């Protein structure tokens, strides 16, 4: 048989999913594994959101929908963007996708030509690089400041005539750091000076502790060159619903819509009515989950401090990014095999020497996990 896609052969599988699958295999064999390796809220989807989806099913909303999403959801998103994110948005600048990951993939396909370079700020989420590669682009990695995890002027060194896009993720997966106004202004200036497109992944925007989240598109001159990515998985505990969205300039959105028309057609129809309820309904569920995440964050960081383990600024999301002494992959494997705690090595995020630990678990689970890690450390 002839060989298959060389492009896909060169792309590594998702490290976070592989580690989670390994933990589940151990669990299935009877090992008591605590998995802190995946980014998923451990709360149920709020009842009013689920009820709206069920109502839609009962009404017969089970057929094809408009390709970019149902009108009521497009309106709810554009209203949310203007009210909360501080930049103008109309319905024809919005597309609803099968998760934020799908939106990122469509954006890369829409913007990048073969040979175009896209700059990724490290540490970086595992799927940015594959999305760029599948679209035919070339990923270029640039490290954030080692202690503050902010953008520095050295970013300019990675910009050349092949550069087409800069990817920004704040709050960050994996580090939990939040980019400040100065960092985002620097990205804004570089994009405008060199005619670049920015992809701003803001999926964790609702989970910020003691800091302020700024949208990149709110900076002067950026709304016409920024693709803002968001969704419902993290803020509303809707990971399995697979609903995300992008807000982008109309020309870029048109190309993204072409990708969508020829791949997924549109997100699941009845699920989108649940997303409308998420945005238009009571928002207390978000504050309740955020408060609980913050309580867990304080507990985990204090325990890590007691163990003498350093960590990145944990200002957002639900991750602690730990600085370890030695090979992070080996250490993560040792924690899994000896402590039966699954975490993700930093090499998966292009920062060897670090480990990502998710505190999206109950306090009892986190306490047991910290006790196990402490014994191994």
C-alpha angles and dihedrals in degrees: 000000000000120000120267133229110330088194092062093039088063093054119091120227118254107283094204093053092045092053092047090050091050090051090050091051090054090048090051089053090056101265114138098233123176108208116209092156106096132068103235129127110239093216126101118252106268112269097239090057093050090046091054090053092049090049089052090052091049090051090055098252090156103113137083118308132196110294097244094044139280113308095241091057094046088053093047091052095047090049091049092050094052094044099043110019099043104232134099119266136173129190093257089061093059132083125179115217141183093271131324089278089063090051090053092050092049091048092053091049091048097050109029130079123191108287095020113132125227118195117223121196111224137258084051139174113267099244102053094081096047091048090054092046095048088053089054096253130127119243116222117193125214124179124232118225108298095232108023097033090219130133118269133199088255087081086083089069090069095053118098139142091286094055113109107158144025118204117213125187119188125192085032132235111226105016102040089224122142121219112234127222093265093054093049092046089054091052089047093052093048093049093051096042092051100032095245133158118235124212109202114193106200100163092130096047094120093054105071126134121203093338137085123247115224123193113224092221091062091070114098112273095011104095090077094052105033129095106201114203123200142141148167104267101092105029096043101027091245101136095137093048090072097214125147137145145206131213112202145149109289095249093053091043090055090058092046089052090054090056090048094048091055098041119030098002089212139330120280107295102222092042090061091062087059089053090054089055089049093057099035099037132075114313098201089102090068095052091047092053092043092051091051092047089051091052090051091045092057091048095049095044092049091051092048090050090052089053091051093245115145123216143189121261100290096205101139149007115035103282137109111204108207127204108222132190107235140009107345095206092053092046093049090049091050091051089051096047099038105026096027090228117132117214133157122253117233093236085078088063095044093257111102114198095046136092128205118220121185118214092195090120136091121283091247091053092047092048091053091046092051091049091052094047092048091056092052094043 
